[in-house]
Amino acid sequence: MWRVIVRISFTSDHNSRLRRHVANLFAAMNLQNTGTGLWESAAVPAATAAAQMAQVLQAIANPQGTVPGFAPFAALEHLWVYLDRV
């Protein structure tokens, strides 16, 4: 099991489409939104966390291909990921 903490923010993400898409991926990983752009879990199976984080990175790398109605000028501002074994 892994404890996962993620801090993420975007610029020019009109209507928060990319943020909502990524938030759904975090929810599937049982991460709880604990503050603006901060998601955290006490324990997530390692395989689940790895698979979901791969989807998050794919969405960030190619938002036009994964997020319908994505604003073309939206971009990742920052992504901080903390993982540790529990």
Buried (B, 14 or more C-beta within 10 A) or exposed (E): EBBBBBBBBBEEBEEEBBBEBBBEBBEEBBBEEEEEBBBBBEEBEEEBBEEBBEBBEEBBEEBEEBBEEBBEEBEBEEBEBEBEEE
